[in-house]
Amino acid sequence: MSANVTADAVNKPIVIEELYPEFGNQAGDNGNLMYLRACLPQAEVVRTPFSAEPAFMSHEVSCVLLGGMTESQQVKVAARMMPYRDRLLELADAGVPMLFTGNAAELLGKKIVDPEGNETPCLGIFDFVTRQEMPNRYDAVFVGDFSPVGGVRGKASIEMTGFKAQFTQMQGVNDDCCFCRVTANGFGLDLQGKTEGFMHNRLIATWLIGPILPSNPDFARWFLDAMGAADAPLAFEDVAREAYELRLAELKTPGITLE
């Protein structure tokens, strides 16, 4: 059992909430839910549609997922989630793991500014501004260091792999609250940045896509432990680890690009 997971947490039923699955399925990020389901076949899965109030507003959940979406959907989701902002922060303070991937991460910043200067207010949980730069698209492979408090089952840090495919650059400072630090390839909040994403306790906002849970078995292990599922085995662990090692070696290749 992870030292960060109490016995009471382990005994609680596992409830996985995926927000707005009809929107948040870009770049295969619904694969994060698919992998959690494979690891936790007995878990309750709540797929909250855009028209419904999130389950986390009135029930205990073990984790919350939201994947990337189109820019027009992003505007709608930002307004829809505004009443839930304080509850999300309360859950983060309580240590509930939450994963906002791709441009869903941008919803946790202060605002999104489109190329015409129009602004979409966002939840303001993290202190950054998103600037859309269409038609410029920023694609990259990524290898970085993830060093959570307490480590990952005896490891102080792990190497994360993933991809970035975005029309945006972020203005903000995340040196003391980043998700990952670039170690081989990739970029952070902007093309010059070396610190990727934001993290508050176990609330993660990251532009990494992949999907990152099945692509990074040690990170998936940390996420499961944080959910209170320390005894759950990693699904397809041997294959996942073999694929990870091959991917890690490939994505460390100097000058490699995402084409």
Secondary structure, DSSP 4 states (H G I P E B T S, - for coil): --TTS-HHHHHSPPEEEEE-TTTS-GGGTTHHHHHHHHH-TTSEEEEE-TTS--GGGTS--SEEEE----HHHHHHHHHHHGGGHHHHHHHHHTT--EEEEGGGGGGGSSEEE-TTS-EEE---SSSEEEEE-TT--EEEEEEEEE--TT-BTTBS-EEEEEEEEESEEEEE--TTT-SEEESSS--SSSTT--EESEEETTEEEE--BS-HHHH-HHHHHHHHHHHT-TTPPPTTHHHHHHHHHHHHHHHTSTT----
